[in-house]
Amino acid sequence: KALVTLHPPCGCEALAKLPEGGREPIVLSIGQFRPEKDHPLQLRSFKRLLEMRKGRKKVPKETRLVLLGSCRGSEDEARVSSLRALASSLKISDRVDFVTNQPYSVLLSYLGRSSVGLHTMWNEHFGIGVVEMMAAGLLTVAHDSGGPRDDIIGP
């Protein structure tokens, strides 16, 4: 029998209908607040992006980073607190929003108005969040490994 690869389901129909124009300068990260997602890298990278803007006008001054995801319990909630502290120490807390444990409608709203998607997990198993951001029309930056490279971009 022939082998068939089955990917996790991802309903992209509603995402593909989101407006392409009128996007806000939001860099959106979606996923659970787990250590392997490497949210600290996202904060440090965003800090560098803002520093690059100082000599150029190509990055809108209103640009924000939104980390949107769920917390599975007290460990994840402590992780978010630690990320808030890191954003503060990087002096970017006024440009970073943490959106936790929200319904799917909130995710859809952010996917419909964000411009860039960011996913930093190394060797992600598949990367449904990456698929969702791409389907919603975001310019998506993901780690060049695992599912995003092998399954989503293609063999």
C-alpha positions in Angstrom: 0.0 0.0 0.0 1.1 3.5 -0.7 2.0 5.7 2.3 0.0 8.9 2.8 1.1 11.9 4.9 -1.7 13.2 7.0 -1.3 16.8 8.4 -3.1 18.2 11.3 -6.4 19.9 10.2 -6.4 23.6 9.7 -9.5 25.3 8.5 -8.1 28.0 6.2 -11.3 29.0 4.5 -12.3 31.8 6.9 -8.7 32.9 7.1 -8.4 33.3 3.3 -11.4 35.6 3.4 -9.8 38.1 5.7 -9.0 41.5 4.0 -5.6 41.9 2.5 -5.5 45.6 2.6 -5.6 48.0 5.5 -3.3 46.0 7.7 -1.8 47.6 10.8 1.9 47.5 11.7 1.5 44.5 14.0 4.0 41.7 14.3 1.8 38.8 15.5 3.0 35.6 17.3 0.5 32.9 17.9 0.9 29.8 20.0 0.9 28.5 23.6 3.2 30.1 26.0 5.6 27.1 26.3 9.4 27.2 26.6 10.0 25.6 23.2 8.2 28.4 21.4 11.1 30.7 22.3 9.2 33.9 23.0 12.3 35.5 24.4 13.9 35.3 21.0 10.8 37.1 19.6 11.2 39.9 22.1 15.0 40.3 21.5 14.3 40.3 17.7 11.6 42.9 18.0 14.0 45.1 20.0 16.5 44.8 17.1 13.8 45.7 14.6 13.0 48.9 16.6 16.7 49.8 16.9 17.0 49.4 13.1 14.2 51.9 12.7 16.1 54.7 14.4 18.2 55.4 11.3 15.5 54.6 8.8 11.8 55.4 8.4 10.9 52.1 6.8 9.6 50.6 10.0 6.4 52.5 11.1 6.8 54.1 14.5 3.5 52.5 15.6 4.8 49.0 15.1 3.8 46.6 17.9 4.5 43.0 18.8 1.5 41.0 19.9 2.1 37.6 21.6 -1.2 35.8 21.5 -1.7 32.4 23.0 -2.9 30.2 25.8 -1.6 29.4 29.2 -2.1 25.8 30.2 -1.6 26.5 33.9 0.5 28.3 36.5 3.9 27.5 34.8 2.8 29.1 31.6 1.4 32.1 33.5 4.7 32.5 35.3 6.4 32.3 31.9 4.2 35.2 30.7 5.2 37.2 33.7 8.9 36.5 33.0 8.3 37.6 29.4 6.7 40.8 30.6 9.8 41.4 32.7 12.1 40.7 29.8 10.1 43.2 27.6 10.5 45.8 30.4 14.3 45.2 30.7 14.6 45.5 27.0 12.6 48.8 27.2 10.0 47.7 24.7 7.1 46.9 27.1 5.2 49.9 25.7 5.3 48.3 22.3 4.4 44.7 23.3 1.0 43.3 24.0 0.4 39.9 25.7 -3.0 38.5 24.8 -3.7 35.3 26.7 -6.5 32.8 26.8 -8.8 34.5 24.4 -11.6 33.0 22.1 -11.0 32.2 18.5 -12.8 35.4 17.4 -9.9 37.4 19.0 -7.3 35.4 17.1 -9.3 36.0 13.8 -9.4 39.8 14.6 -5.6 39.9 15.0 -5.0 37.8 11.9 -7.2 40.1 10.0 -5.3 43.3 10.9 -1.7 42.2 11.5 1.0 42.5 8.8 3.7 40.1 9.9 3.5 36.7 11.5 6.4 35.5 13.7 7.1 31.9 14.7 10.4 31.0 16.4 10.1 27.4 17.6 13.0 25.3 16.4 11.9 22.0 14.9 8.2 22.6 15.3 6.3 19.4 14.7 4.0 20.9 12.1 3.1 24.5 12.8 -0.6 25.1 12.5 0.0 28.7 13.6 2.3 29.2 10.6 -0.3 27.9 8.3 -2.9 30.1 9.8 -0.8 33.2 9.5 0.1 32.4 5.9 -3.6 31.7 5.0 -4.6 35.0 6.6 -2.2 36.8 4.3 0.5 37.8 6.8 4.1 38.0 5.7 5.3 35.0 7.8 8.7 34.6 9.3 9.3 31.1 10.8 12.3 29.1 11.9 13.8 27.2 9.0 13.4 23.7 10.5 10.8 21.0 11.2 7.3 21.3 10.0 7.5 24.9 8.6 10.3 23.9 6.3 9.6 20.2 5.6 5.8 20.1 5.6 4.4 23.6 5.0 6.9 25.1 2.5 7.2 21.6 0.9 9.5 18.7 0.3 
